[in-house]
Amino acid sequence: MTSADLPALVCSAKGCTAPAVWVLAWNNPKLHTPERRKTWLACDEHREHLSSFLGVRGFLKDVVTTAEWEARQRGDAS
Ligand SMILES: [Zn+2]
């Protein structure tokens, strides 16, 4: 039996328990400094819904796969 270092990533959409495959990085300029990134997780089904929610508010900065996000957190933060 192996246990992963990372907790299971679950979609942030309300009521959804699907595994997340996307990370939506966002920033609310009224609350956060410009370099700050909040993250939401999304399954395939909810990626568009969540990203448009953030997008219309002008908060959405980036949408990447969870694998890509983890790689960024590990290494090269430039
Ligand atoms: Zn979902």
PDB file of the backbone (N, CA, C, O) and the ligand in Angstrom, with CONECT records:
HET     ZN  A 101       1
ATOM      1  N   MET A   1       0.833  -1.205   0.000  1.00  0.00           N
ATOM      2  CA  MET A   1       0.000   0.000   0.000  1.00  0.00           C
ATOM      3  C   MET A   1       0.865   1.252   0.000  1.00  0.00           C
ATOM      4  O   MET A   1       1.798   1.377   0.794  1.00  0.00           O
ATOM      5  N   THR A   2       0.558   2.137  -0.862  1.00  0.00           N
ATOM      6  CA  THR A   2       1.309   3.390  -0.914  1.00  0.00           C
ATOM      7  C   THR A   2       0.376   4.541  -0.541  1.00  0.00           C
ATOM      8  O   THR A   2      -0.807   4.535  -0.882  1.00  0.00           O
ATOM      9  N   SER A   3       0.919   5.509   0.150  1.00  0.00           N
ATOM     10  CA  SER A   3       0.116   6.694   0.426  1.00  0.00           C
ATOM     11  C   SER A   3       0.781   7.905  -0.198  1.00  0.00           C
ATOM     12  O   SER A   3       1.965   8.168   0.014  1.00  0.00           O
ATOM     13  N   ALA A   4       0.003   8.625  -0.963  1.00  0.00           N
ATOM     14  CA  ALA A   4       0.533   9.796  -1.644  1.00  0.00           C
ATOM     15  C   ALA A   4       0.792  10.913  -0.640  1.00  0.00           C
ATOM     16  O   ALA A   4       0.144  10.995   0.403  1.00  0.00           O
ATOM     17  N   ASP A   5       1.726  11.746  -0.966  1.00  0.00           N
ATOM     18  CA  ASP A   5       2.014  12.914  -0.128  1.00  0.00           C
ATOM     19  C   ASP A   5       0.885  13.928  -0.181  1.00  0.00           C
ATOM     20  O   ASP A   5       0.597  14.624   0.794  1.00  0.00           O
ATOM     21  N   LEU A   6       0.263  13.992  -1.332  1.00  0.00           N
ATOM     22  CA  LEU A   6      -0.748  15.011  -1.531  1.00  0.00           C
ATOM     23  C   LEU A   6      -2.114  14.475  -1.152  1.00  0.00           C
ATOM     24  O   LEU A   6      -2.444  13.325  -1.441  1.00  0.00           O
ATOM     25  N   PRO A   7      -2.906  15.315  -0.502  1.00  0.00           N
ATOM     26  CA  PRO A   7      -4.285  14.916  -0.236  1.00  0.00           C
ATOM     27  C   PRO A   7      -5.037  14.784  -1.544  1.00  0.00           C
ATOM     28  O   PRO A   7      -4.649  15.375  -2.552  1.00  0.00           O
ATOM     29  N   ALA A   8      -6.100  14.019  -1.531  1.00  0.00           N
ATOM     30  CA  ALA A   8      -6.901  13.887  -2.740  1.00  0.00           C
ATOM     31  C   ALA A   8      -7.432  15.250  -3.153  1.00  0.00           C
ATOM     32  O   ALA A   8      -7.946  16.007  -2.329  1.00  0.00           O
ATOM     33  N   LEU A   9      -7.305  15.546  -4.410  1.00  0.00           N
ATOM     34  CA  LEU A   9      -7.771  16.830  -4.917  1.00  0.00           C
ATOM     35  C   LEU A   9      -9.185  16.658  -5.436  1.00  0.00           C
ATOM     36  O   LEU A   9      -9.451  15.846  -6.321  1.00  0.00           O
ATOM     37  N   VAL A  10     -10.077  17.437  -4.867  1.00  0.00           N
ATOM     38  CA  VAL A  10     -11.482  17.334  -5.229  1.00  0.00           C
ATOM     39  C   VAL A  10     -11.952  18.664  -5.803  1.00  0.00           C
ATOM     40  O   VAL A  10     -11.544  19.734  -5.349  1.00  0.00           O
ATOM     41  N   CYS A  11     -12.801  18.577  -6.789  1.00  0.00           N
ATOM     42  CA  CYS A  11     -13.378  19.750  -7.445  1.00  0.00           C
ATOM     43  C   CYS A  11     -13.987  20.728  -6.436  1.00  0.00           C
ATOM     44  O   CYS A  11     -14.641  20.314  -5.479  1.00  0.00           O
ATOM     45  N   SER A  12     -13.772  22.017  -6.655  1.00  0.00           N
ATOM     46  CA  SER A  12     -14.298  23.065  -5.759  1.00  0.00           C
ATOM     47  C   SER A  12     -15.755  23.432  -6.017  1.00  0.00           C
ATOM     48  O   SER A  12     -16.361  24.158  -5.229  1.00  0.00           O
ATOM     49  N   ALA A  13     -16.311  22.944  -7.101  1.00  0.00           N
ATOM     50  CA  ALA A  13     -17.708  23.285  -7.400  1.00  0.00           C
ATOM     51  C   ALA A  13     -18.614  22.728  -6.298  1.00  0.00           C
ATOM     52  O   ALA A  13     -18.389  21.640  -5.769  1.00  0.00           O
ATOM     53  N   LYS A  14     -19.635  23.506  -5.975  1.00  0.00           N
ATOM     54  CA  LYS A  14     -20.535  23.141  -4.894  1.00  0.00           C
ATOM     55  C   LYS A  14     -21.164  21.768  -5.128  1.00  0.00           C
ATOM     56  O   LYS A  14     -21.761  21.518  -6.176  1.00  0.00           O
ATOM     57  N   GLY A  15     -21.024  20.891  -4.150  1.00  0.00           N
ATOM     58  CA  GLY A  15     -21.658  19.593  -4.240  1.00  0.00           C
ATOM     59  C   GLY A  15     -20.943  18.574  -5.094  1.00  0.00           C
ATOM     60  O   GLY A  15     -21.362  17.419  -5.172  1.00  0.00           O
ATOM     61  N   CYS A  16     -19.856  18.994  -5.743  1.00  0.00           N
ATOM     62  CA  CYS A  16     -19.148  18.080  -6.634  1.00  0.00           C
ATOM     63  C   CYS A  16     -18.053  17.364  -5.866  1.00  0.00           C
ATOM     64  O   CYS A  16     -17.291  17.987  -5.128  1.00  0.00           O
ATOM     65  N   THR A  17     -17.978  16.057  -6.042  1.00  0.00           N
ATOM     66  CA  THR A  17     -16.946  15.286  -5.347  1.00  0.00           C
ATOM     67  C   THR A  17     -16.003  14.620  -6.343  1.00  0.00           C
ATOM     68  O   THR A  17     -15.229  13.731  -5.986  1.00  0.00           O
ATOM     69  N   ALA A  18     -16.080  15.060  -7.590  1.00  0.00           N
ATOM     70  CA  ALA A  18     -15.217  14.482  -8.626  1.00  0.00           C
ATOM     71  C   ALA A  18     -13.768  14.885  -8.383  1.00  0.00           C
ATOM     72  O   ALA A  18     -13.498  15.962  -7.852  1.00  0.00           O
ATOM     73  N   PRO A  19     -12.843  14.021  -8.769  1.00  0.00           N
ATOM     74  CA  PRO A  19     -11.436  14.393  -8.645  1.00  0.00           C
ATOM     75  C   PRO A  19     -11.105  15.593  -9.525  1.00  0.00           C
ATOM     76  O   PRO A  19     -11.553  15.693 -10.667  1.00  0.00           O
ATOM     77  N   ALA A  20     -10.315  16.494  -8.968  1.00  0.00           N
ATOM     78  CA  ALA A  20      -9.953  17.692  -9.718  1.00  0.00           C
ATOM     79  C   ALA A  20      -8.835  17.379 -10.692  1.00  0.00           C
ATOM     80  O   ALA A  20      -7.902  16.644 -10.368  1.00  0.00           O
ATOM     81  N   VAL A  21      -8.932  17.934 -11.872  1.00  0.00           N
ATOM     82  CA  VAL A  21      -7.840  17.819 -12.842  1.00  0.00           C
ATOM     83  C   VAL A  21      -7.307  19.186 -13.261  1.00  0.00           C
ATOM     84  O   VAL A  21      -6.272  19.283 -13.921  1.00  0.00           O
ATOM     85  N   TRP A  22      -8.023  20.239 -12.871  1.00  0.00           N
ATOM     86  CA  TRP A  22      -7.615  21.595 -13.236  1.00  0.00           C
ATOM     87  C   TRP A  22      -7.429  22.448 -12.001  1.00  0.00           C
ATOM     88  O   TRP A  22      -8.134  22.286 -11.005  1.00  0.00           O
ATOM     89  N   VAL A  23      -6.482  23.348 -12.076  1.00  0.00           N
ATOM     90  CA  VAL A  23      -6.298  24.364 -11.038  1.00  0.00           C
ATOM     91  C   VAL A  23      -6.576  25.723 -11.664  1.00  0.00           C
ATOM     92  O   VAL A  23      -5.978  26.090 -12.675  1.00  0.00           O
ATOM     93  N   LEU A  24      -7.486  26.460 -11.052  1.00  0.00           N
ATOM     94  CA  LEU A  24      -7.790  27.808 -11.508  1.00  0.00           C
ATOM     95  C   LEU A  24      -7.128  28.773 -10.529  1.00  0.00           C
ATOM     96  O   LEU A  24      -7.489  28.828  -9.353  1.00  0.00           O
ATOM     97  N   ALA A  25      -6.176  29.516 -11.018  1.00  0.00           N
ATOM     98  CA  ALA A  25      -5.484  30.482 -10.167  1.00  0.00           C
ATOM     99  C   ALA A  25      -6.120  31.842 -10.361  1.00  0.00           C
ATOM    100  O   ALA A  25      -6.293  32.298 -11.491  1.00  0.00           O
ATOM    101  N   TRP A  26      -6.470  32.495  -9.251  1.00  0.00           N
ATOM    102  CA  TRP A  26      -7.162  33.772  -9.378  1.00  0.00           C
ATOM    103  C   TRP A  26      -6.709  34.739  -8.305  1.00  0.00           C
ATOM    104  O   TRP A  26      -6.026  34.378  -7.347  1.00  0.00           O
ATOM    105  N   ASN A  27      -7.113  35.972  -8.502  1.00  0.00           N
ATOM    106  CA  ASN A  27      -6.704  37.050  -7.613  1.00  0.00           C
ATOM    107  C   ASN A  27      -7.780  38.121  -7.622  1.00  0.00           C
ATOM    108  O   ASN A  27      -8.186  38.598  -8.682  1.00  0.00           O
ATOM    109  N   ASN A  28      -8.233  38.492  -6.452  1.00  0.00           N
ATOM    110  CA  ASN A  28      -9.176  39.609  -6.332  1.00  0.00           C
ATOM    111  C   ASN A  28      -8.390  40.844  -5.919  1.00  0.00           C
ATOM    112  O   ASN A  28      -7.944  40.949  -4.776  1.00  0.00           O
ATOM    113  N   PRO A  29      -8.220  41.780  -6.849  1.00  0.00           N
ATOM    114  CA  PRO A  29      -7.360  42.939  -6.566  1.00  0.00           C
ATOM    115  C   PRO A  29      -7.851  43.789  -5.396  1.00  0.00           C
ATOM    116  O   PRO A  29      -7.083  44.564  -4.827  1.00  0.00           O
ATOM    117  N   LYS A  30      -9.113  43.649  -5.040  1.00  0.00           N
ATOM    118  CA  LYS A  30      -9.622  44.396  -3.877  1.00  0.00           C
ATOM    119  C   LYS A  30      -9.181  43.765  -2.559  1.00  0.00           C
ATOM    120  O   LYS A  30      -9.131  44.438  -1.530  1.00  0.00           O
ATOM    121  N   LEU A  31      -8.868  42.495  -2.593  1.00  0.00           N
ATOM    122  CA  LEU A  31      -8.529  41.776  -1.363  1.00  0.00           C
ATOM    123  C   LEU A  31      -7.089  41.315  -1.298  1.00  0.00           C
ATOM    124  O   LEU A  31      -6.532  41.136  -0.215  1.00  0.00           O
ATOM    125  N   HIS A  32      -6.488  41.122  -2.457  1.00  0.00           N
ATOM    126  CA  HIS A  32      -5.195  40.449  -2.496  1.00  0.00           C
ATOM    127  C   HIS A  32      -4.137  41.316  -3.160  1.00  0.00           C
ATOM    128  O   HIS A  32      -4.427  42.112  -4.053  1.00  0.00           O
ATOM    129  N   THR A  33      -2.924  41.143  -2.706  1.00  0.00           N
ATOM    130  CA  THR A  33      -1.820  41.799  -3.398  1.00  0.00           C
ATOM    131  C   THR A  33      -1.666  41.149  -4.767  1.00  0.00           C
ATOM    132  O   THR A  33      -2.055  39.996  -4.949  1.00  0.00           O
ATOM    133  N   PRO A  34      -1.099  41.880  -5.738  1.00  0.00           N
ATOM    134  CA  PRO A  34      -1.100  41.394  -7.124  1.00  0.00           C
ATOM    135  C   PRO A  34      -0.428  40.041  -7.333  1.00  0.00           C
ATOM    136  O   PRO A  34      -0.812  39.296  -8.235  1.00  0.00           O
ATOM    137  N   GLU A  35       0.552  39.718  -6.529  1.00  0.00           N
ATOM    138  CA  GLU A  35       1.264  38.452  -6.742  1.00  0.00           C
ATOM    139  C   GLU A  35       0.607  37.270  -6.038  1.00  0.00           C
ATOM    140  O   GLU A  35       0.974  36.117  -6.261  1.00  0.00           O
ATOM    141  N   ARG A  36      -0.355  37.570  -5.199  1.00  0.00           N
ATOM    142  CA  ARG A  36      -1.071  36.525  -4.473  1.00  0.00           C
ATOM    143  C   ARG A  36      -1.928  35.701  -5.430  1.00  0.00           C
ATOM    144  O   ARG A  36      -2.546  36.249  -6.344  1.00  0.00           O
ATOM    145  N   ARG A  37      -1.966  34.382  -5.220  1.00  0.00           N
ATOM    146  CA  ARG A  37      -2.845  33.541  -6.025  1.00  0.00           C
ATOM    147  C   ARG A  37      -3.712  32.684  -5.130  1.00  0.00           C
ATOM    148  O   ARG A  37      -3.213  31.910  -4.314  1.00  0.00           O
ATOM    149  N   LYS A  38      -5.017  32.832  -5.292  1.00  0.00           N
ATOM    150  CA  LYS A  38      -5.954  31.911  -4.692  1.00  0.00           C
ATOM    151  C   LYS A  38      -6.174  30.804  -5.706  1.00  0.00           C
ATOM    152  O   LYS A  38      -6.029  31.027  -6.908  1.00  0.00           O
ATOM    153  N   THR A  39      -6.522  29.625  -5.240  1.00  0.00           N
ATOM    154  CA  THR A  39      -6.754  28.558  -6.206  1.00  0.00           C
ATOM    155  C   THR A  39      -8.085  27.857  -5.952  1.00  0.00           C
ATOM    156  O   THR A  39      -8.499  27.630  -4.815  1.00  0.00           O
ATOM    157  N   TRP A  40      -8.718  27.533  -7.042  1.00  0.00           N
ATOM    158  CA  TRP A  40      -9.870  26.649  -7.035  1.00  0.00           C
ATOM    159  C   TRP A  40      -9.482  25.432  -7.837  1.00  0.00           C
ATOM    160  O   TRP A  40      -8.674  25.491  -8.764  1.00  0.00           O
ATOM    161  N   LEU A  41     -10.086  24.327  -7.448  1.00  0.00           N
ATOM    162  CA  LEU A  41      -9.856  23.091  -8.183  1.00  0.00           C
ATOM    163  C   LEU A  41     -11.108  22.769  -8.987  1.00  0.00           C
ATOM    164  O   LEU A  41     -12.225  23.065  -8.563  1.00  0.00           O
ATOM    165  N   ALA A  42     -10.915  22.172 -10.129  1.00  0.00           N
ATOM    166  CA  ALA A  42     -12.072  21.833 -10.951  1.00  0.00           C
ATOM    167  C   ALA A  42     -11.898  20.492 -11.648  1.00  0.00           C
ATOM    168  O   ALA A  42     -10.803  20.134 -12.083  1.00  0.00           O
ATOM    169  N   CYS A  43     -12.997  19.764 -11.742  1.00  0.00           N
ATOM    170  CA  CYS A  43     -13.023  18.577 -12.581  1.00  0.00           C
ATOM    171  C   CYS A  43     -13.256  19.049 -14.022  1.00  0.00           C
ATOM    172  O   CYS A  43     -13.494  20.231 -14.268  1.00  0.00           O
ATOM    173  N   ASP A  44     -13.183  18.120 -14.952  1.00  0.00           N
ATOM    174  CA  ASP A  44     -13.392  18.480 -16.358  1.00  0.00           C
ATOM    175  C   ASP A  44     -14.736  19.155 -16.584  1.00  0.00           C
ATOM    176  O   ASP A  44     -14.861  20.105 -17.357  1.00  0.00           O
ATOM    177  N   GLU A  45     -15.725  18.637 -15.892  1.00  0.00           N
ATOM    178  CA  GLU A  45     -17.089  19.127 -16.097  1.00  0.00           C
ATOM    179  C   GLU A  45     -17.268  20.569 -15.624  1.00  0.00           C
ATOM    180  O   GLU A  45     -18.013  21.331 -16.239  1.00  0.00           O
ATOM    181  N   HIS A  46     -16.600  20.946 -14.548  1.00  0.00           N
ATOM    182  CA  HIS A  46     -16.820  22.268 -13.957  1.00  0.00           C
ATOM    183  C   HIS A  46     -15.767  23.309 -14.297  1.00  0.00           C
ATOM    184  O   HIS A  46     -15.879  24.460 -13.875  1.00  0.00           O
ATOM    185  N   ARG A  47     -14.765  22.930 -15.040  1.00  0.00           N
ATOM    186  CA  ARG A  47     -13.708  23.889 -15.359  1.00  0.00           C
ATOM    187  C   ARG A  47     -14.270  25.139 -16.028  1.00  0.00           C
ATOM    188  O   ARG A  47     -13.926  26.262 -15.659  1.00  0.00           O
ATOM    189  N   GLU A  48     -15.130  24.932 -17.006  1.00  0.00           N
ATOM    190  CA  GLU A  48     -15.653  26.064 -17.746  1.00  0.00           C
ATOM    191  C   GLU A  48     -16.547  26.945 -16.870  1.00  0.00           C
ATOM    192  O   GLU A  48     -16.462  28.172 -16.912  1.00  0.00           O
ATOM    193  N   HIS A  49     -17.390  26.308 -16.092  1.00  0.00           N
ATOM    194  CA  HIS A  49     -18.292  27.035 -15.197  1.00  0.00           C
ATOM    195  C   HIS A  49     -17.508  27.887 -14.198  1.00  0.00           C
ATOM    196  O   HIS A  49     -17.780  29.077 -14.043  1.00  0.00           O
ATOM    197  N   LEU A  50     -16.555  27.285 -13.535  1.00  0.00           N
ATOM    198  CA  LEU A  50     -15.787  28.013 -12.516  1.00  0.00           C
ATOM    199  C   LEU A  50     -14.898  29.079 -13.147  1.00  0.00           C
ATOM    200  O   LEU A  50     -14.750  30.175 -12.605  1.00  0.00           O
ATOM    201  N   SER A  51     -14.308  28.751 -14.293  1.00  0.00           N
ATOM    202  CA  SER A  51     -13.416  29.755 -14.886  1.00  0.00           C
ATOM    203  C   SER A  51     -14.211  30.930 -15.453  1.00  0.00           C
ATOM    204  O   SER A  51     -13.716  32.058 -15.457  1.00  0.00           O
ATOM    205  N   SER A  52     -15.431  30.690 -15.931  1.00  0.00           N
ATOM    206  CA  SER A  52     -16.207  31.840 -16.410  1.00  0.00           C
ATOM    207  C   SER A  52     -16.703  32.679 -15.237  1.00  0.00           C
ATOM    208  O   SER A  52     -16.816  33.899 -15.355  1.00  0.00           O
ATOM    209  N   PHE A  53     -16.998  32.041 -14.113  1.00  0.00           N
ATOM    210  CA  PHE A  53     -17.380  32.767 -12.894  1.00  0.00           C
ATOM    211  C   PHE A  53     -16.275  33.748 -12.500  1.00  0.00           C
ATOM    212  O   PHE A  53     -16.543  34.915 -12.213  1.00  0.00           O
ATOM    213  N   LEU A  54     -15.061  33.275 -12.489  1.00  0.00           N
ATOM    214  CA  LEU A  54     -13.924  34.139 -12.151  1.00  0.00           C
ATOM    215  C   LEU A  54     -13.605  35.104 -13.291  1.00  0.00           C
ATOM    216  O   LEU A  54     -13.236  36.256 -13.064  1.00  0.00           O
ATOM    217  N   GLY A  55     -13.754  34.616 -14.503  1.00  0.00           N
ATOM    218  CA  GLY A  55     -13.401  35.418 -15.670  1.00  0.00           C
ATOM    219  C   GLY A  55     -14.239  36.677 -15.809  1.00  0.00           C
ATOM    220  O   GLY A  55     -13.705  37.744 -16.111  1.00  0.00           O
ATOM    221  N   VAL A  56     -15.551  36.568 -15.591  1.00  0.00           N
ATOM    222  CA  VAL A  56     -16.408  37.745 -15.744  1.00  0.00           C
ATOM    223  C   VAL A  56     -16.095  38.804 -14.700  1.00  0.00           C
ATOM    224  O   VAL A  56     -16.350  39.988 -14.920  1.00  0.00           O
ATOM    225  N   ARG A  57     -15.550  38.391 -13.576  1.00  0.00           N
ATOM    226  CA  ARG A  57     -15.166  39.347 -12.522  1.00  0.00           C
ATOM    227  C   ARG A  57     -13.754  39.893 -12.718  1.00  0.00           C
ATOM    228  O   ARG A  57     -13.304  40.776 -11.989  1.00  0.00           O
ATOM    229  N   GLY A  58     -13.081  39.355 -13.703  1.00  0.00           N
ATOM    230  CA  GLY A  58     -11.715  39.809 -13.963  1.00  0.00           C
ATOM    231  C   GLY A  58     -10.706  39.245 -12.988  1.00  0.00           C
ATOM    232  O   GLY A  58      -9.607  39.783 -12.850  1.00  0.00           O
ATOM    233  N   PHE A  59     -11.073  38.139 -12.294  1.00  0.00           N
ATOM    234  CA  PHE A  59     -10.187  37.579 -11.276  1.00  0.00           C
ATOM    235  C   PHE A  59      -9.267  36.490 -11.813  1.00  0.00           C
ATOM    236  O   PHE A  59      -8.200  36.236 -11.255  1.00  0.00           O
ATOM    237  N   LEU A  60      -9.687  35.852 -12.896  1.00  0.00           N
ATOM    238  CA  LEU A  60      -8.978  34.659 -13.336  1.00  0.00           C
ATOM    239  C   LEU A  60      -7.617  34.996 -13.935  1.00  0.00           C
ATOM    240  O   LEU A  60      -7.501  35.849 -14.815  1.00  0.00           O
ATOM    241  N   LYS A  61      -6.593  34.311 -13.442  1.00  0.00           N
ATOM    242  CA  LYS A  61      -5.240  34.555 -13.923  1.00  0.00           C
ATOM    243  C   LYS A  61      -4.707  33.416 -14.770  1.00  0.00           C
ATOM    244  O   LYS A  61      -3.988  33.641 -15.744  1.00  0.00           O
ATOM    245  N   ASP A  62      -5.056  32.203 -14.402  1.00  0.00           N
ATOM    246  CA  ASP A  62      -4.421  31.060 -15.025  1.00  0.00           C
ATOM    247  C   ASP A  62      -5.253  29.800 -14.826  1.00  0.00           C
ATOM    248  O   ASP A  62      -5.870  29.610 -13.778  1.00  0.00           O
ATOM    249  N   VAL A  63      -5.265  28.955 -15.825  1.00  0.00           N
ATOM    250  CA  VAL A  63      -5.890  27.641 -15.688  1.00  0.00           C
ATOM    251  C   VAL A  63      -4.874  26.606 -16.151  1.00  0.00           C
ATOM    252  O   VAL A  63      -4.461  26.600 -17.311  1.00  0.00           O
ATOM    253  N   VAL A  64      -4.482  25.748 -15.249  1.00  0.00           N
ATOM    254  CA  VAL A  64      -3.491  24.720 -15.595  1.00  0.00           C
ATOM    255  C   VAL A  64      -3.938  23.385 -15.017  1.00  0.00           C
ATOM    256  O   VAL A  64      -4.786  23.341 -14.125  1.00  0.00           O
ATOM    257  N   THR A  65      -3.373  22.309 -15.520  1.00  0.00           N
ATOM    258  CA  THR A  65      -3.703  21.005 -14.948  1.00  0.00           C
ATOM    259  C   THR A  65      -3.077  20.892 -13.553  1.00  0.00           C
ATOM    260  O   THR A  65      -2.116  21.592 -13.232  1.00  0.00           O
ATOM    261  N   THR A  66      -3.632  20.011 -12.744  1.00  0.00           N
ATOM    262  CA  THR A  66      -3.085  19.835 -11.390  1.00  0.00           C
ATOM    263  C   THR A  66      -1.633  19.385 -11.447  1.00  0.00           C
ATOM    264  O   THR A  66      -0.826  19.777 -10.604  1.00  0.00           O
ATOM    265  N   ALA A  67      -1.298  18.564 -12.435  1.00  0.00           N
ATOM    266  CA  ALA A  67       0.083  18.109 -12.586  1.00  0.00           C
ATOM    267  C   ALA A  67       1.024  19.278 -12.859  1.00  0.00           C
ATOM    268  O   ALA A  67       2.107  19.379 -12.282  1.00  0.00           O
ATOM    269  N   GLU A  68       0.584  20.148 -13.748  1.00  0.00           N
ATOM    270  CA  GLU A  68       1.372  21.335 -14.078  1.00  0.00           C
ATOM    271  C   GLU A  68       1.519  22.239 -12.855  1.00  0.00           C
ATOM    272  O   GLU A  68       2.600  22.763 -12.588  1.00  0.00           O
ATOM    273  N   TRP A  69       0.430  22.415 -12.119  1.00  0.00           N
ATOM    274  CA  TRP A  69       0.448  23.272 -10.937  1.00  0.00           C
ATOM    275  C   TRP A  69       1.429  22.735  -9.893  1.00  0.00           C
ATOM    276  O   TRP A  69       2.226  23.483  -9.325  1.00  0.00           O
ATOM    277  N   GLU A  70       1.354  21.416  -9.653  1.00  0.00           N
ATOM    278  CA  GLU A  70       2.255  20.807  -8.672  1.00  0.00           C
ATOM    279  C   GLU A  70       3.701  20.960  -9.097  1.00  0.00           C
ATOM    280  O   GLU A  70       4.578  21.220  -8.273  1.00  0.00           O
ATOM    281  N   ALA A  71       3.943  20.797 -10.380  1.00  0.00           N
ATOM    282  CA  ALA A  71       5.310  20.966 -10.892  1.00  0.00           C
ATOM    283  C   ALA A  71       5.789  22.395 -10.646  1.00  0.00           C
ATOM    284  O   ALA A  71       6.944  22.616 -10.281  1.00  0.00           O
ATOM    285  N   ARG A  72       4.908  23.347 -10.848  1.00  0.00           N
ATOM    286  CA  ARG A  72       5.263  24.745 -10.601  1.00  0.00           C
ATOM    287  C   ARG A  72       5.542  25.004  -9.133  1.00  0.00           C
ATOM    288  O   ARG A  72       6.463  25.750  -8.801  1.00  0.00           O
ATOM    289  N   GLN A  73       4.756  24.396  -8.246  1.00  0.00           N
ATOM    290  CA  GLN A  73       4.946  24.611  -6.821  1.00  0.00           C
ATOM    291  C   GLN A  73       6.271  24.011  -6.354  1.00  0.00           C
ATOM    292  O   GLN A  73       6.933  24.550  -5.466  1.00  0.00           O
ATOM    293  N   ARG A  74       6.642  22.899  -6.961  1.00  0.00           N
ATOM    294  CA  ARG A  74       7.873  22.211  -6.584  1.00  0.00           C
ATOM    295  C   ARG A  74       9.106  22.969  -7.003  1.00  0.00           C
ATOM    296  O   ARG A  74      10.039  23.181  -6.228  1.00  0.00           O
ATOM    297  N   GLY A  75       9.076  23.376  -8.273  1.00  0.00           N
ATOM    298  CA  GLY A  75      10.307  23.898  -8.820  1.00  0.00           C
ATOM    299  C   GLY A  75      10.227  25.372  -9.070  1.00  0.00           C
ATOM    300  O   GLY A  75       9.542  26.110  -8.362  1.00  0.00           O
ATOM    301  N   ASP A  76      10.887  25.762 -10.014  1.00  0.00           N
ATOM    302  CA  ASP A  76      10.856  26.977 -10.777  1.00  0.00           C
ATOM    303  C   ASP A  76       9.594  27.816 -10.583  1.00  0.00           C
ATOM    304  O   ASP A  76       8.568  27.599 -11.228  1.00  0.00           O
ATOM    305  N   ALA A  77       9.707  28.765  -9.686  1.00  0.00           N
ATOM    306  CA  ALA A  77       8.566  29.622  -9.413  1.00  0.00           C
ATOM    307  C   ALA A  77       8.663  30.951 -10.160  1.00  0.00           C
ATOM    308  O   ALA A  77       7.938  31.896  -9.851  1.00  0.00           O
ATOM    309  N   SER A  78       9.525  31.017 -11.105  1.00  0.00           N
ATOM    310  CA  SER A  78       9.757  32.287 -11.795  1.00  0.00           C
ATOM    311  C   SER A  78       8.618  32.619 -12.735  1.00  0.00           C
ATOM    312  O   SER A  78       8.647  33.655 -13.399  1.00  0.00           O
TER     313      SER A  78
HETATM  314 ZN    ZN A 101     -16.783  19.245 -10.506  1.00  0.00          ZN2+
END
